C-alpha cells in the first residue's frame, strides 16, 4: 500500500514538473511574437514558480533520505509471561 501511494505521488510530481516545463517553453516562444510581449512577464513568473517547485522537491527528497537513515527497527523480543507477584503456597 505504501509503495502504491509513493508511485502515485511520484507520478503527480512528474506531471506538475512537466506541466511547468511545457508552460515555460510555450510562453517563451509566444513571447517572441510582437503582439504577445505580455507572455514574457508570464514566462518570468513561471520561471520563479519552477525554481521554487524544484527547491521544494529537493527539500522533500532530503527529508525522506534523512528520515529513512534515522529509522531503525527494534529487534523482536520474545513474549515474556509475567509471574504473579504473590504466590499462594499450600502447606
Secondary structure, DSSP 8 states (H G I E B T S, - for coil): -HHHHHHHHHHHHHHHHHHHHHHHHHHHHHHTSGGGTHHHHHHHHHHHHHHHHHHHHHHHHHHHHHHHHH--------------SS-----
